[in-house]
């Protein structure tokens, strides 16, 4: 009785395992497509990105610090080489020059934090694939080995070869997805972190200048 129950459960697990191969392969194909599109996107972003240089940032900080009014400050920010979203944050801070210093500082912190959250979301897909890619590759490796070993036992070399081919292909694909996703996320996070530091630096100068008025 116990043996029959064990065999039933084993057969059920075998059926479930076999049925997972197709979804795993489909997910790997979707993952590699996402990675290819993300790779194209990061190359395009790298080519089009023209971040502000350290010298330009220094000049902007001095200009903002010595601004005599809101209009002059906003004009300096608008004419800088900052990205549009960076300018938007700094101009919103300048537009709230008439509120209390603590409230203005809190607002600046919230605006920068919200932008950081938005930028982090842009790497969510590749962050997930860093872990999911190798897992799918491992599943694609192990699932075909069952039928392959069974075929080896019965002398069916052709089935064994097909199973091993699937296993190696899914392994390579899964590891490639993970590695490329890691690189894409890493470079993007470095860029966005640098952008946010620039915003925070100019915002500090902006807040100090407003407090002097």
BAKOLLUM-411329 format. One record per residue: x, y, z of N, C-alpha, C in turn. Coordinates in pm, 1 decimal. Last residue first. Example, Ala and Ser with C-alpha at 12.3 -4.5 7.8 and 13.67 -1.06 7.14 Angstrom:
% residues 2
NODE 1285.0 -225.0 708.0 1367.0 -106.0 714.0 1290.0 3.0 787.0
NODE 1319.0 -569.0 780.0 1230.0 -450.0 780.0 1320.0 -330.0 780.0
***
This chain:
% residues 213
NODE 1798.9 8531.3 155.8 1714.3 8641.2 105.5 1630.0 8700.7 218.4
NODE 1922.4 8310.7 257.0 1989.5 8439.2 273.4 1900.7 8558.5 234.1
NODE 1774.0 8094.7 181.4 1771.7 8131.4 324.4 1836.1 8268.4 349.2
NODE 1846.9 8072.6 -86.3 1711.1 8120.4 -53.3 1705.4 8165.8 92.7
NODE 2104.3 7967.2 -58.1 2085.6 8098.6 -120.7 1949.8 8156.7 -85.9
NODE 2050.1 7718.9 57.7 2130.6 7816.5 131.1 2111.6 7957.7 75.3
NODE 1904.7 7598.7 -150.0 1840.8 7621.8 -19.8 1917.5 7726.3 62.3
NODE 2104.8 7584.8 -349.8 1979.4 7657.1 -372.4 1912.4 7693.2 -239.6
NODE 2289.2 7415.2 -242.2 2329.2 7552.9 -271.8 2206.4 7642.0 -288.8
NODE 2126.7 7187.5 -234.4 2183.5 7241.2 -110.9 2223.9 7387.1 -129.9
NODE 2079.2 7148.6 -508.2 1967.1 7179.9 -419.2 2015.9 7238.7 -287.1
NODE 2329.1 7074.1 -599.4 2274.4 7203.0 -643.0 2159.5 7245.5 -551.7
NODE 2343.0 6823.9 -466.4 2445.8 6926.9 -446.7 2393.3 7064.7 -483.3
NODE 2123.6 6682.3 -562.8 2132.8 6711.3 -419.9 2231.7 6824.2 -392.1
NODE 2197.0 6661.7 -834.2 2075.6 6734.3 -794.7 2082.7 6775.0 -648.0
NODE 2426.9 6503.8 -811.9 2434.5 6638.4 -869.7 2314.5 6722.6 -829.2
NODE 2314.8 6271.8 -709.9 2413.6 6344.5 -629.4 2427.6 6487.5 -680.0
NODE 2160.7 6194.1 -928.2 2093.6 6235.1 -804.5 2188.2 6312.0 -712.1
NODE 2360.4 6124.4 -1113.3 2263.7 6230.9 -1144.2 2198.6 6284.4 -1017.3
NODE 2483.4 5909.7 -981.7 2560.5 6031.2 -1009.7 2467.3 6148.9 -1038.1
NODE 2271.1 5729.8 -989.0 2324.7 5772.4 -860.2 2403.9 5902.2 -876.2
NODE 2242.5 5690.3 -1261.5 2134.6 5756.0 -1188.5 2181.7 5805.7 -1051.5
NODE 2485.4 5558.6 -1325.6 2446.4 5684.2 -1390.3 2345.9 5759.5 -1305.0
NODE 2468.7 5331.9 -1162.2 2581.6 5424.3 -1148.0 2546.9 5560.2 -1208.2
NODE 2242.2 5210.9 -1265.3 2240.2 5259.3 -1127.1 2354.3 5357.1 -1101.6
NODE 2333.6 5140.7 -1522.7 2222.8 5234.4 -1505.5 2221.7 5293.7 -1365.6
NODE 2536.1 4953.8 -1461.4 2568.8 5079.1 -1529.4 2458.7 5183.5 -1510.8
NODE 2381.6 4751.0 -1330.8 2495.7 4815.1 -1265.4 2526.9 4950.3 -1328.7
NODE 2194.1 4666.6 -1521.3 2149.7 4729.5 -1396.0 2262.0 4807.7 -1329.7
NODE 2372.5 4557.8 -1712.9 2280.4 4666.4 -1748.5 2235.3 4741.3 -1623.2
NODE 2498.9 4353.7 -1566.8 2577.2 4464.0 -1622.0 2489.0 4584.4 -1654.9
NODE 2278.9 4187.6 -1506.2 2360.7 4245.8 -1399.0 2438.2 4367.3 -1449.6
NODE 2195.8 4110.7 -1759.1 2105.2 4189.5 -1674.9 2182.5 4258.8 -1563.4
NODE 2413.6 3954.8 -1838.5 2383.0 4079.0 -1910.7 2292.2 4170.1 -1828.7
NODE 2391.7 3742.4 -1648.0 2513.2 3823.8 -1658.5 2485.2 3958.0 -1726.5
NODE 2131.6 3634.0 -1691.7 2171.6 3686.1 -1561.5 2289.8 3780.4 -1569.8
NODE 2149.5 3555.4 -1962.5 2045.9 3651.1 -1919.1 2086.3 3715.6 -1786.7
NODE 2354.6 3367.5 -1941.9 2373.1 3487.4 -2023.9 2273.7 3596.3 -1985.0
NODE 2233.8 3171.2 -1787.5 2350.1 3242.0 -1734.8 2376.9 3371.1 -1811.9
NODE 2028.1 3091.0 -1967.5 1996.9 3143.8 -1834.8 2111.7 3222.7 -1774.8
NODE 2177.5 2997.3 -2189.4 2083.3 3109.1 -2203.0 2054.1 3173.5 -2067.9
NODE 2320.8 2784.8 -2076.8 2392.5 2897.9 -2137.2 2301.9 3020.0 -2147.1
NODE 2101.8 2621.6 -2000.3 2201.7 2668.3 -1903.1 2273.4 2792.2 -1954.9
NODE 1974.6 2565.8 -2239.2 1903.1 2643.9 -2138.2 1998.8 2698.2 -2032.1
NODE 2177.1 2415.2 -2365.9 2126.2 2538.8 -2425.8 2057.1 2627.6 -2322.8
NODE 2208.1 2192.0 -2198.8 2318.9 2286.4 -2217.7 2270.1 2419.7 -2273.0
NODE 1949.0 2074.7 -2222.3 2006.1 2110.2 -2091.9 2116.7 2213.7 -2106.1
NODE 1924.3 2022.9 -2494.9 1831.2 2116.2 -2429.7 1889.7 2166.6 -2297.9
NODE 2131.8 1835.3 -2513.7 2136.2 1959.2 -2592.4 2046.5 2065.3 -2531.4
NODE 2040.1 1629.1 -2353.0 2161.3 1701.5 -2313.6 2174.2 1833.4 -2389.3
NODE 1819.3 1546.7 -2505.9 1800.1 1596.2 -2369.7 1920.1 1678.2 -2322.7
NODE 1944.3 1456.9 -2740.9 1848.2 1567.9 -2747.0 1828.1 1630.5 -2608.5
NODE 2094.0 1244.4 -2637.4 2162.2 1357.7 -2700.2 2070.4 1480.3 -2706.3
NODE 1888.7 1075.2 -2552.0 1985.8 1127.4 -2455.3 2054.8 1251.3 -2511.5
NODE 1770.8 1011.9 -2795.9 1692.8 1085.8 -2695.0 1784.4 1148.0 -2591.1
NODE 1989.9 870.4 -2908.0 1934.6 988.3 -2974.5 1856.0 1074.7 -2875.6
NODE 2033.0 644.6 -2750.0 2134.0 751.5 -2749.8 2078.6 880.8 -2809.5
NODE 1880.8 429.5 -2576.6 1833.8 527.9 -2675.3 1926.1 649.7 -2671.5
NODE 1929.1 238.9 -2382.2 2015.3 240.7 -2500.4 1972.6 337.9 -2608.2
NODE 1794.7 256.1 -2150.9 1735.3 168.3 -2252.8 1816.1 168.9 -2382.3
NODE 1949.0 436.1 -2010.5 1929.9 301.8 -1956.0 1874.1 204.4 -2057.5
NODE 1916.9 662.5 -2163.4 2048.7 598.1 -2159.1 2037.2 454.9 -2109.1
NODE 1655.1 727.3 -2103.9 1687.1 683.4 -2240.2 1822.3 613.5 -2244.9
NODE 1690.8 808.1 -1842.2 1604.2 692.7 -1869.5 1633.2 636.5 -2007.9
NODE 1846.7 1030.7 -1887.0 1905.1 917.8 -1815.2 1823.7 790.3 -1836.2
NODE 1652.8 1187.2 -2020.8 1781.0 1153.4 -2083.7 1846.3 1033.4 -2019.0
NODE 1443.1 1226.7 -1841.7 1420.6 1144.4 -1961.5 1550.8 1101.8 -2028.5
NODE 1615.4 1382.6 -1657.8 1538.9 1262.5 -1620.4 1511.7 1172.5 -1739.6
NODE 1716.7 1604.8 -1792.1 1809.9 1498.2 -1755.3 1738.0 1369.9 -1714.4
NODE 1531.8 1804.8 -1836.0 1552.0 1705.6 -1942.7 1643.2 1589.8 -1902.7
NODE 1548.7 1941.5 -1574.9 1426.6 1873.7 -1620.0 1452.6 1771.6 -1731.5
NODE 1802.4 2064.3 -1546.4 1768.6 1945.1 -1468.4 1649.7 1867.6 -1525.2
NODE 1805.5 2284.5 -1723.9 1913.2 2184.4 -1725.1 1868.4 2053.8 -1660.8
NODE 1591.4 2439.2 -1663.8 1600.7 2385.5 -1799.8 1710.3 2282.1 -1814.5
NODE 1668.1 2510.0 -1405.4 1550.4 2424.3 -1426.3 1554.6 2359.8 -1564.6
NODE 1886.4 2671.8 -1470.2 1906.8 2549.2 -1391.0 1789.4 2453.7 -1406.8
NODE 1759.5 2878.0 -1609.8 1861.5 2797.4 -1676.6 1886.0 2666.3 -1604.6
NODE 1602.1 2984.0 -1407.7 1536.6 2920.7 -1523.4 1634.7 2832.6 -1599.4
NODE 1812.9 3080.8 -1250.0 1719.7 2980.6 -1195.7 1648.5 2907.4 -1308.7
NODE 1937.1 3273.9 -1415.6 2008.6 3150.3 -1380.9 1918.2 3041.2 -1323.9
NODE 1702.4 3458.0 -1425.2 1766.8 3398.9 -1542.6 1841.8 3270.6 -1510.3
NODE 1642.7 3554.0 -1167.8 1551.0 3459.4 -1232.4 1616.7 3388.0 -1350.1
NODE 1848.0 3733.9 -1103.7 1826.6 3614.4 -1022.1 1743.8 3508.7 -1094.4
NODE 1840.1 3917.9 -1309.9 1970.8 3878.8 -1255.6 1957.9 3749.0 -1176.5
NODE 1574.1 3977.8 -1346.6 1633.8 3877.2 -1434.8 1772.4 3834.2 -1389.1
NODE 1538.4 4181.7 -1159.5 1468.3 4053.9 -1141.1 1535.7 3943.5 -1223.0
NODE 1694.0 4381.8 -1276.9 1725.1 4335.7 -1140.9 1661.7 4199.2 -1113.7
NODE 1560.3 4423.6 -1515.7 1690.9 4358.0 -1520.0 1734.6 4310.6 -1381.4
NODE 1323.8 4541.5 -1409.4 1319.6 4422.2 -1493.4 1452.7 4348.8 -1492.9
NODE 1411.4 4769.7 -1260.8 1342.1 4657.0 -1196.0 1348.1 4529.0 -1278.5
NODE 1518.0 5001.2 -1348.5 1607.4 4884.5 -1348.5 1541.2 4761.0 -1289.3
NODE 1325.9 5188.2 -1317.1 1374.0 5167.2 -1453.9 1470.1 5048.9 -1463.0
NODE 1292.1 5217.0 -1047.6 1194.1 5135.2 -1119.9 1240.4 5103.6 -1262.0
NODE 1487.9 5402.9 -990.1 1508.7 5263.8 -949.1 1414.1 5170.4 -1024.6
NODE 1365.5 5635.7 -1078.9 1482.6 5585.9 -1150.3 1510.4 5439.7 -1116.0
NODE 1163.8 5665.3 -887.7 1129.4 5653.4 -1030.2 1245.2 5593.5 -1109.3
NODE 1313.8 5695.7 -655.2 1223.4 5581.5 -669.4 1188.0 5557.6 -815.8
NODE 1436.1 5940.7 -712.7 1518.5 5821.7 -692.9 1434.4 5695.0 -709.5
NODE 1215.1 6106.1 -712.5 1288.0 6086.2 -837.8 1376.9 5963.2 -829.3
NODE 1150.0 6095.4 -443.3 1052.7 6047.1 -542.7 1121.0 6020.1 -676.4
NODE 1377.8 6216.5 -333.8 1345.8 6077.9 -300.9 1248.9 6016.9 -402.1
NODE 1352.6 6475.4 -433.3 1468.5 6394.9 -473.5 1442.5 6247.1 -446.6
NODE 1115.6 6549.1 -304.7 1125.0 6553.2 -450.7 1239.8 6465.7 -501.0
NODE 1188.4 6526.5 -34.0 1081.7 6442.9 -89.4 1089.3 6436.7 -241.5
NODE 1385.7 6724.5 -9.2 1418.4 6584.7 19.7 1316.1 6490.1 -41.5
NODE 1233.9 6951.2 -66.9 1346.6 6915.2 -152.8 1384.1 6768.7 -135.5
NODE 1057.0 6945.3 151.3 1005.5 6932.8 15.1 1115.8 6889.8 -80.1
NODE 1233.0 6990.5 360.5 1158.0 6864.0 355.5 1104.2 6838.4 215.4
NODE 1312.8 7249.1 297.4 1412.7 7141.6 300.0 1345.2 7004.7 290.8
NODE 1069.3 7380.6 328.9 1135.6 7382.0 198.4 1239.5 7271.1 189.3
NODE 1023.2 7344.3 599.0 928.3 7286.6 502.2 992.1 7277.8 364.4
NODE 1237.9 7491.3 699.0 1226.2 7348.0 729.4 1133.9 7277.9 630.6
NODE 1181.7 7750.3 598.6 1305.8 7682.6 559.5 1298.3 7531.1 585.6
NODE 844.4 7811.5 475.8 945.6 7803.6 579.9 1066.3 7721.5 537.9
NODE 797.8 7950.5 140.3 755.5 7872.5 256.6 869.6 7867.5 357.6
NODE 894.6 8081.0 -81.3 821.1 8161.3 16.4 771.0 8081.3 136.6
NODE 1007.3 7914.7 -262.9 1099.4 7994.4 -181.2 1027.3 8067.4 -67.2
NODE 907.4 7734.8 -446.0 855.7 7731.7 -308.5 947.7 7808.0 -213.0
NODE 1050.9 7756.7 -675.1 914.5 7811.5 -676.1 852.5 7814.2 -536.8
NODE 1279.1 7610.1 -611.7 1287.0 7756.2 -620.2 1149.0 7820.7 -614.7
NODE 1174.9 7350.4 -633.1 1226.2 7397.4 -503.9 1230.4 7549.6 -502.2
NODE 1118.3 7347.9 -903.4 1007.8 7332.9 -807.2 1050.5 7377.8 -667.7
NODE 1376.3 7364.7 -1002.6 1284.6 7477.1 -1025.3 1164.9 7468.4 -930.1
NODE 1476.6 7114.6 -929.6 1537.8 7236.3 -875.3 1447.4 7357.6 -892.3
NODE 1312.9 6939.7 -1079.8 1319.5 6931.0 -933.7 1369.0 7062.4 -874.3
NODE 1369.8 7024.2 -1343.7 1233.0 7031.1 -1292.2 1231.5 7027.9 -1138.8
NODE 1639.9 6963.9 -1375.0 1597.4 7104.2 -1374.4 1458.3 7119.1 -1311.6
NODE 1619.4 6686.4 -1380.3 1695.9 6751.5 -1273.6 1654.7 6898.6 -1260.3
NODE 1477.6 6644.4 -1610.5 1414.1 6605.0 -1484.7 1488.5 6664.9 -1365.5
NODE 1662.7 6740.9 -1805.1 1533.6 6808.4 -1783.5 1471.0 6772.3 -1649.4
NODE 2002.9 6755.2 -1688.3 1892.9 6690.0 -1758.3 1761.8 6757.6 -1720.4
NODE 2214.8 7050.0 -1708.7 2147.2 6943.0 -1634.9 2040.9 6878.4 -1722.3
NODE 2347.4 7265.2 -1809.9 2349.4 7140.2 -1888.1 2293.3 7021.4 -1810.1
NODE 2151.6 7571.6 -1765.0 2258.4 7476.0 -1733.7 2247.9 7352.0 -1822.1
NODE 1938.5 7736.7 -1794.0 2046.1 7749.1 -1893.1 2161.6 7652.9 -1868.8
NODE 1783.1 7678.2 -1570.4 1731.0 7648.7 -1703.8 1841.9 7648.7 -1809.0
NODE 1946.0 7783.0 -1365.9 1916.6 7639.4 -1371.9 1870.4 7598.5 -1512.0
NODE 1941.3 8053.6 -1424.0 2069.5 7982.5 -1422.4 2047.9 7832.0 -1434.0
NODE 1666.7 8104.0 -1393.7 1730.5 8125.4 -1523.3 1863.1 8050.4 -1532.4
NODE 1628.7 8058.6 -1123.9 1563.1 7969.9 -1220.3 1625.9 7982.2 -1358.1
NODE 1778.7 8277.0 -1023.3 1813.5 8139.0 -990.1 1754.2 8040.8 -1091.5
NODE 1638.4 8496.4 -1122.5 1777.8 8477.6 -1161.0 1821.0 8332.6 -1136.1
NODE 1392.9 8455.4 -993.7 1400.4 8459.7 -1140.2 1542.2 8433.5 -1188.8
NODE 1456.4 8478.5 -721.4 1409.3 8351.4 -777.6 1424.5 8346.9 -928.5
NODE 1764.6 8664.3 -665.2 1620.5 8644.0 -659.2 1584.3 8512.5 -728.5
NODE 2036.3 8655.2 -674.0 1975.8 8757.5 -588.8 1824.4 8742.5 -575.3
NODE 2278.9 8396.5 -656.2 2156.6 8450.3 -716.9 2089.5 8546.6 -619.8
NODE 2498.1 8269.5 -559.0 2502.8 8415.3 -560.3 2381.9 8477.8 -630.9
NODE 2432.8 7999.5 -590.1 2461.4 8050.5 -455.8 2457.1 8203.1 -449.2
NODE 2414.6 7975.0 -866.8 2294.5 7957.3 -785.5 2314.5 8019.8 -646.9
NODE 2683.9 8013.1 -934.1 2582.2 8102.7 -988.2 2453.9 8096.1 -905.0
NODE 2803.9 7798.9 -800.3 2841.0 7936.7 -767.1 2733.9 8035.4 -814.9
NODE 2680.6 7584.1 -930.4 2664.2 7600.6 -785.1 2696.7 7743.7 -744.0
NODE 2775.2 7620.5 -1191.1 2632.1 7632.8 -1163.5 2607.5 7655.9 -1014.0
NODE 3048.4 7569.0 -1157.9 3005.0 7701.7 -1201.8 2857.8 7724.7 -1170.4
NODE 3034.3 7297.6 -1084.7 3093.0 7395.9 -992.8 3046.7 7537.3 -1028.6
NODE 2929.1 7190.4 -1319.1 2854.0 7179.4 -1193.8 2904.3 7282.3 -1092.9
NODE 3134.8 7238.8 -1496.8 3005.1 7302.9 -1519.7 2920.4 7301.0 -1393.0
NODE 3325.7 7071.5 -1380.8 3352.3 7215.5 -1391.9 3221.9 7292.0 -1410.9
NODE 3207.2 6820.6 -1407.5 3236.1 6871.5 -1273.2 3261.5 7022.0 -1274.6
NODE 2942.3 6828.8 -1657.4 3078.7 6801.4 -1611.8 3100.1 6861.3 -1472.8
NODE 2628.9 6668.9 -1700.4 2702.5 6790.4 -1668.9 2841.7 6754.3 -1615.8
NODE 2591.7 6411.9 -1952.3 2580.1 6464.1 -1815.7 2666.9 6587.9 -1795.5
NODE 2451.2 6317.6 -2201.0 2555.4 6419.6 -2192.3 2546.3 6484.9 -2054.1
NODE 2336.3 6033.4 -2368.8 2361.4 6097.5 -2239.1 2475.6 6198.1 -2249.4
NODE 2327.4 5900.0 -2609.2 2254.6 6026.2 -2599.0 2282.0 6101.8 -2468.4
NODE 2480.1 5670.3 -2561.2 2516.3 5758.6 -2672.0 2453.0 5896.8 -2654.4
NODE 2342.5 5557.6 -2346.9 2483.5 5593.9 -2331.4 2525.1 5693.1 -2438.7
NODE 2096.0 5503.9 -2462.3 2103.8 5601.0 -2353.0 2246.9 5649.0 -2333.0
NODE 2170.4 5305.4 -2645.9 2113.2 5431.1 -2694.7 2122.8 5541.0 -2588.7
NODE 2252.4 5112.6 -2461.2 2347.9 5163.8 -2560.6 2300.6 5298.1 -2615.0
NODE 2014.9 5066.8 -2328.1 2126.4 5124.6 -2252.9 2234.4 5178.2 -2347.1
NODE 1852.8 4958.4 -2534.6 1814.2 5081.8 -2466.4 1930.2 5147.4 -2394.5
NODE 1985.9 4723.2 -2598.3 1973.0 4828.0 -2699.7 1940.0 4962.3 -2636.7
NODE 1944.0 4597.3 -2354.2 2080.7 4623.9 -2399.0 2082.0 4732.4 -2506.3
NODE 1669.4 4571.0 -2354.5 1732.6 4653.2 -2250.8 1875.1 4690.6 -2289.6
NODE 1640.3 4392.9 -2568.4 1579.7 4526.0 -2577.2 1643.7 4621.0 -2475.4
NODE 1779.0 4174.9 -2456.2 1825.4 4234.1 -2582.1 1770.0 4375.3 -2598.3
NODE 1618.4 4122.8 -2231.6 1758.8 4161.9 -2213.9 1813.2 4229.3 -2340.2
NODE 1378.2 4045.7 -2351.6 1381.3 4162.9 -2263.2 1524.4 4214.2 -2247.8
NODE 1468.3 3813.5 -2481.3 1415.1 3925.2 -2560.6 1419.5 4054.3 -2478.8
NODE 1534.1 3656.7 -2264.6 1642.4 3697.8 -2354.6 1597.0 3812.8 -2444.5
NODE 1277.6 3621.1 -2151.9 1384.1 3687.9 -2076.8 1494.4 3737.9 -2168.3
NODE 1143.8 3475.1 -2347.5 1094.4 3608.7 -2310.8 1204.6 3687.9 -2240.7
NODE 1300.6 3243.0 -2332.4 1294.0 3319.3 -2458.7 1247.0 3462.0 -2431.9
NODE 1244.6 3164.8 -2072.7 1381.9 3197.6 -2110.2 1386.1 3279.1 -2239.0
NODE 973.0 3110.0 -2093.4 1017.2 3219.2 -2006.5 1160.3 3260.9 -2038.4
NODE 986.8 2885.0 -2262.6 915.3 3005.5 -2306.0 961.0 3126.6 -2225.0
NODE 1124.1 2706.5 -2095.9 1184.6 2748.6 -2223.3 1119.7 2877.0 -2274.2
NODE 933.1 2682.3 -1891.5 1068.5 2731.7 -1861.7 1135.9 2783.2 -1988.6
NODE 709.0 2571.0 -2024.8 701.9 2705.3 -1966.0 839.1 2765.2 -1936.6
NODE 837.0 2315.7 -2098.8 791.0 2413.1 -2199.5 775.8 2553.2 -2142.0
NODE 891.8 2196.6 -1844.6 997.5 2226.8 -1940.5 955.5 2332.5 -2042.1
NODE 684.3 2120.8 -1683.5 743.5 2252.6 -1659.1 845.7 2292.6 -1765.1
NODE 611.5 1862.4 -1735.1 524.1 1967.0 -1789.0 583.3 2106.7 -1770.8
NODE 800.2 1719.7 -1591.5 804.2 1715.6 -1738.2 724.3 1830.7 -1798.7
NODE 709.9 1774.5 -1329.6 844.0 1814.6 -1373.6 853.3 1820.6 -1525.1
NODE 459.5 1651.5 -1333.1 469.7 1796.0 -1309.5 603.6 1848.6 -1360.3
NODE 539.2 1385.8 -1371.2 451.9 1451.0 -1470.6 461.9 1602.9 -1458.0
NODE 685.8 1343.9 -1138.2 750.4 1329.1 -1269.0 670.0 1400.4 -1377.5
NODE 489.3 1371.6 -943.9 600.0 1467.2 -946.1 670.5 1463.9 -1081.6
NODE 338.1 1144.6 -1012.1 278.1 1278.0 -1019.0 386.7 1385.6 -1027.7
NODE 517.2 940.8 -959.4 468.2 958.7 -1097.0 409.5 1097.7 -1115.6
NODE 538.7 974.0 -685.2 657.6 989.1 -770.3 617.3 1014.1 -915.3
NODE 279.5 911.5 -604.7 332.2 1046.5 -580.7 453.0 1074.2 -669.6
NODE 273.5 642.6 -682.4 176.1 738.4 -736.8 227.2 881.0 -722.7
NODE 476.8 533.0 -527.8 489.5 530.6 -673.6 394.7 630.0 -739.2
NODE 364.0 567.7 -275.2 489.7 636.5 -309.0 508.3 643.5 -459.9
NODE 145.6 400.2 -294.1 124.3 543.7 -272.6 246.5 624.2 -310.9
NODE 276.8 153.4 -324.8 190.2 202.9 -432.6 166.3 352.9 -419.4
NODE 403.0 139.4 -74.5 483.1 142.7 -197.1 402.4 197.9 -312.9
NODE 185.2 124.1 93.4 274.2 239.0 105.5 356.6 255.0 -21.9
NODE 83.2 -120.1 0.0 0.0 0.0 0.0 87.2 125.8 0.0
***
